[in-house]
Amino acid sequence: QVQLVESGGDLVQTGGSLRLSCAASGITLDYYAIGWFRRGPGKEREAVSCIASSLSGGDPITDYARPVEGRFTVSRDLSKNTVYLQMNNLQPEDTGLYFCAERGGTCTFDFGRYGSWGQGTQVTVFS
């Protein structure tokens, strides 16, 4: 049974940083892409970032949505089967419930292509 558990959400001031974690069980991250998504208050769910293994066997592939590019960094620790989302220079518009989700294969921002989802972790950025 696949299980994804997010953690690390918190209340933070504008310009601050947080690191979110997505701990996976029931899958091996080597063969799965992990996407990060968020839903802000009164907003639609939107993609944030994604990480997946490279077909060439080199560094993992990463992708970022334009609003977070240059501020967020996604990484993973295969020994811990965990994916991280380092979020810097947080802004009030980053406020939302952050989810991670898994899919076999490579990255996509189409959340309909993901299988299991975590319960989410709340990030609130105040000015």
C-alpha positions as CSV (number, residue, x, y, z in Angstrom):
1,Q,0.0,0.0,0.0
2,V,1.4,3.4,-1.0
3,Q,1.5,6.0,1.6
4,L,2.8,9.6,1.3
5,V,3.2,11.8,4.4
6,E,4.0,15.5,4.2
7,S,5.4,17.5,7.0
8,G,7.2,20.7,7.6
9,G,4.4,23.2,7.1
10,D,4.3,26.2,9.4
11,L,3.5,29.8,9.9
12,V,6.3,32.0,8.6
13,Q,6.9,35.7,7.9
14,T,7.3,37.0,4.4
15,G,10.8,36.4,3.1
16,G,11.3,33.4,5.4
17,S,12.1,29.8,4.5
18,L,10.6,26.4,5.1
19,R,11.5,22.9,4.1
20,L,8.7,20.4,3.4
21,S,9.2,16.7,3.5
22,C,7.3,13.9,1.7
23,A,8.1,10.5,3.2
24,A,7.1,7.7,0.9
25,S,6.3,4.0,1.8
26,G,5.1,1.2,-0.5
27,I,7.1,2.6,-3.4
28,T,10.7,3.1,-4.2
29,L,11.5,6.6,-5.3
30,D,14.0,5.4,-7.9
31,Y,11.1,4.4,-10.1
32,Y,8.6,7.1,-9.3
33,A,8.1,10.8,-9.9
34,I,7.0,12.9,-6.9
35,G,5.0,16.0,-7.6
36,W,4.4,18.9,-5.3
37,F,1.1,20.7,-5.6
38,R,-0.7,23.3,-3.5
39,R,-4.1,24.8,-3.0
40,G,-4.3,28.3,-1.7
41,P,-7.4,29.8,0.0
42,G,-10.1,30.3,-2.6
43,K,-7.8,29.0,-5.4
44,E,-7.6,26.0,-7.6
45,R,-5.0,23.3,-7.0
46,E,-1.8,24.2,-8.8
47,A,1.5,22.5,-9.6
48,V,4.6,23.6,-7.7
49,S,7.4,21.2,-8.6
50,C,8.4,17.7,-9.6
51,I,11.3,15.4,-9.3
52,A,12.0,12.1,-11.1
53,S,14.8,9.8,-12.0
54,S,16.7,10.5,-15.2
55,L,16.5,7.8,-17.9
56,S,20.3,8.3,-18.4
57,G,20.9,7.5,-14.7
58,G,22.4,10.8,-13.9
59,D,21.0,13.5,-11.6
60,P,17.3,13.4,-11.2
61,I,15.1,15.6,-13.4
62,T,13.4,18.5,-11.7
63,D,10.8,21.0,-12.8
64,Y,9.3,24.1,-11.3
65,A,6.2,26.1,-11.9
66,R,7.0,29.6,-12.9
67,P,5.7,31.3,-9.7
68,V,8.2,29.4,-7.6
69,E,11.2,29.1,-10.0
70,G,14.4,30.4,-8.4
71,R,12.9,30.3,-4.9
72,F,12.0,26.7,-4.4
73,T,14.3,23.7,-4.7
74,V,13.1,20.1,-4.9
75,S,15.5,17.2,-3.9
76,R,15.3,13.7,-2.7
77,D,17.1,11.3,-0.4
78,L,16.7,7.8,-1.8
79,S,18.2,6.2,1.4
80,K,15.3,7.8,3.3
81,N,12.8,7.4,0.5
82,T,11.9,11.0,1.1
83,V,11.5,14.1,-1.1
84,Y,12.1,17.6,0.1
85,L,10.9,21.0,-1.0
86,Q,13.1,23.8,0.1
87,M,11.1,27.1,0.0
88,N,13.0,30.4,0.2
89,N,11.8,34.0,0.1
90,L,8.3,32.9,0.9
91,Q,5.5,35.3,-0.1
92,P,1.9,35.6,1.1
93,E,0.7,34.1,-2.2
94,D,2.6,30.9,-1.4
95,T,0.1,30.3,1.4
96,G,-1.7,27.0,1.0
97,L,-2.0,23.4,1.7
98,Y,0.9,21.6,0.1
99,F,0.5,18.0,-1.2
100,C,2.9,15.5,-2.6
101,A,1.8,12.8,-5.1
102,E,3.4,9.9,-6.9
103,R,3.3,8.5,-10.4
104,G,5.4,5.9,-12.1
105,G,7.7,7.4,-14.7
106,T,8.7,11.0,-15.3
107,C,7.5,14.4,-14.3
108,T,4.3,16.1,-15.3
109,F,2.2,18.9,-13.9
110,D,-1.0,17.2,-14.9
111,F,-2.3,16.2,-11.4
112,G,-4.7,13.8,-13.1
113,R,-1.8,11.6,-13.9
114,Y,-0.8,11.0,-10.3
115,G,-1.8,8.1,-8.2
116,S,-1.6,8.3,-4.4
117,W,-1.6,11.6,-2.6
118,G,-0.6,12.7,0.9
119,Q,-2.9,14.5,3.3
120,G,-1.1,17.8,2.9
121,T,0.8,20.2,5.2
122,Q,-0.2,23.8,5.7
123,V,2.0,26.7,4.9
124,T,1.0,30.1,5.9
125,V,3.0,33.2,5.0
126,F,2.1,36.4,6.8
127,S,3.4,40.0,6.1
